[in-house]
Amino acid sequence: MQAGTRLVVNKQVFLDNLSLCMQKMTVIGPQKLRGGEVTFGPLRSLRGLTLDYVNDLDPLKRFFLPQREVLFAYDLSGKKPRLLQPEQERPRLLFGIRSCDVQGLAHMDGFFQGACYDELYWARRRNTLIISMACNRPNESCFCICCNGGPWLESGFDLQLTDLGEEFLIDIGSRAGRVFLEERPMPAVTASRRHETRRRELMEACDAQMVPTAYLAKACIQITNNRVREELWEEMGSECFSCGGCTHVCPCCTCFDVVDCPEGAKSGTRVRCWDSCQYSGFTREASGHNPRARAKERVKRRFYHKLSYAYIQQDGHPGCVGCGRCITVCEAFGLLDISAVVKRLRRDGQ
Amino acid sequence: MLLEVEKGVVLAAAPQRDHPVSRGTLCIKGWNGHQIIHHPERLTQPLLRINDRLKPVSWNKALSYAAQRITDLQQAHGRDCVGVVGSLKTVNEASYLLGKLARTVLHTPHLDAPLRFDHAPSLRVLREQSGFANAAAALADIEKAGAILVIGADAKAQNARAGSLLLQAAKRGVPVIQVDPREQEHSRFFRLHLRPRPGTDLALINALSHILLAEDWQAEGLAGLAKLRDDGLERFTPAYAESVSGIAQDDLRSAAGLIAKASSLLILFGTGITQQANGTANVRALWNLALLTGSIGREGGGLLPLLTANNSQGAVDTGLMSEWGPGQRDLQEAAVRRAIEAAWGASLPAEKGLTLQEMIDHAGGRIRALYVVGENLAWSAPESAKTSAALDKLDFLLVQDLFLTETAARADLVLPAASFAEQEGSYTSLERRLQRVRRAIAPLRGCKPDLEIIQLLAGALAAPWPLRKAEEVFLEMQQLMPCYGGISWQTIGHPGGVLWPAHTDDEECTLYRKLLGDRQGAFTEVSTGLPFGDEPDADYPFTLITGRPLFHRRTGTLVTRSFTLDKEDPVATIEINTDDARALKLRSGWPVIVKSRRGEVRRTVVVTRAVPPGILYLPIHHKDGLSQSLMPSMLEPESAIPQMKLCAAKLEMV
């Protein structure tokens, strides 16, 4: 099998093999909660798995950068200080992850490598096989087609599945993905013209369901050229509830805080947890001075970061994958998510 | 809210898209509050004061000691020497059993909830007028309101959901009239911002009603208008209101005009109008105003008090307020007493119980022992120094909490409780939404859920109470609570639960119409108002008002133990008007001592035009914890709420 070749496998056969994997790996997949909402979590059997879902509101970056994690524990009670590292996790398989989250991982990979190389993040990345599911059920707030975040991807996954009903059409994205297919008794055939046609139809149908509201280009230009009125940032800052929800659910946001939690004088843990540039504590300096003390400055900085310097100028793409989660979680509903802000910037510049 | 758990550890909180109220949002406290669950300072074993130090003991020893001390004191001083303070945060089932324990096993009438300090007047007036001690509107009404009056509340800071809906309404063009001396972050989006002198809300509200009547703008078909006008409203002319509140007559007329033109009026209010000498009169005046516009029981209208804690309403419903038993039923009514006594198989104390502040005031006298569940009284009650001294006077202080709060540190015995993530039960939100909370993890080793602790304590006090689960207790309390009738344990487990009452087939927002029935149309008396008892003078020239900022919650017990929330608001500040600051030669960032007639706190100055001249704004802050130490504890006469919203104060350089 060649990377880039599309294959077709019977859906039930594929799922049966997934089920067998659960003995040796932690298989994480979409499952329904009480009330019907879908979230991703470890699966014990295929019974918990659902294939009919809009994406989880909680971003899947949490499986690589948890909201709260213990970096290490220390114990000073003995003769020698002891440093206790977290246990090695079982190999994991992330099944059904949507394209936007896969693209988000590409953003995070960029952040956590090089000077900011993060052992814990990369241990989880290396330990996890990504079998994504091309999106056939976008949410009403999705706009990934505006950000090259889906609904289908060309890379970033180990395997990408397209649900054709009775079969999965599979894009192979990596050697690990190819090995996964080869090692399992799954009769696969090369995709025929019929399969390819069906895939294209599904892609077009998915595209048509998305309302392309987030035309980022003009907003990027305005911000990069500093052509946004201060009054607009002032207004948006007043609207912001500083809940931090937009950054918490953003697949591209990586910021965290590290705190020590002593348990008595001799032991304790060092904990890492998500932080948010929308919190005033994020940029406060030890002296007490805060360069971004007001919500206005924090909102402004977030969009400069997303739409200009950190991403566009460095990496050539915006810091957004179009998952639309910030639209749902924003307390100032419809005013400060990225789609609303680019619209307001565009109108303001006219 | 969903919690993500791995190997018995809560890692994360996540919003719920299919929840009808939050709709996928969480406020900053929702996102970060879970950090307290595994905080190293969590209490994990009972602590008993031995030789003036708190030392760990076993649960068995702790419970038998508590039972022995209480029994001894009751034998020496009578059964009503014990007071019980309920929690606004624990589950309904625990609250119900706490009330039952107090009234039957301990047989004391002295039971109250800290809601006394926030919204006692709101509940009293609403119950008097409608029969129900709860909001006469739901959050969804904010989306349907024709006009909205926000008075004595900062919705954005106090209830992000209400604040969010309010902002959206304002952006849609719904006229929002805000009444608050201080400018808030969202004030700029509201149609009108009236900034009365602190403590003069009564004149302002009544003047709005006066104008509606004078202009014949009231709703049609109302009875009792002549009496309303002649018995009190006539003297609240715009000119009088201007002289009292400082609000220009034209502004009052503009506000009344906006209200008159709207299809309905929704009134959101907070402790800004309840913690005053005129607390009850203010809420009465709001009721009359809402009634004049025909908004009570109408979609998009009514009164919505912004209760402050997750289960404030549940505490009222389950019978933790001094005057009402389970189902908000009046314990002074013979039939109600008979029904409750028959169900509980025990007699109820005959006398009327002391309210919360009264219990503190009588500590060491009539009250010899106090059982406090999940409330940091030392910091939540006014005149903190006096409160701490009162707690020290008790013969036995029993505190049940997650952390060693300032109150727990003074206790003779501390029982370690389980957090929200470790309990089963139900909560009732400020809009009467009854929802289940599920256990995400087992209680931390050594901790027990409130429900279990209360049952074990009853057992130690020789009451034959079997240890029951939350569902069984829910079924029992439902029998005594008509308002929770027709609601099953399963239904409240669905996202969003149920808005009680559930035995009507009305639309959610208009439930109140049926509840009110023929009571609609009853205007309440118009009070002439009392002066607030702590006027500024030459020595204390400023009027000090307090408020709760966005990152704070109650006394900060939980906020300070979430590392993300704790760093949000590190500096305790005092806001002063620019002109006043210039006169006093003060600058932002300078330290200053704020003094009232009761105490002093050290704060950092913030110079701003957000507060009017002559007024100081003191954000309640957890760093010194003593914001309330400045505020007076004298009681508002009708609802026994301390007048802790405003006082006279002065600033001194450090």
Interface residues (C-beta under 8 A of the other chain):
Chain A: L33 R34 G35 G36 E37 T39 G41 L57 D58 R62 P66 Q67 R68 E69 E235 S238 E239 F241 S242 C243 G244 G245 H248 D257 V259 C261 P262 E263 G264 G268 V271 C273 D275 Y279 S280 G281 R284 G288 A295 T328 V329 C330 E331 A332 F333 G334 L335
Chain B: L2 E4 V10 L11 A12 A13 A14 P15 Q16 R17 D18 R23 G24 T25 L26 C27 I28 G30 W31 N32 H34 Q35 H39 P40 K156 A160 R161 G163 S164 L167 Q168 K171 E185 H186 R188 F189 G493 H494 P495 L550 F563 T564 K567 E568 D569 P570 V571
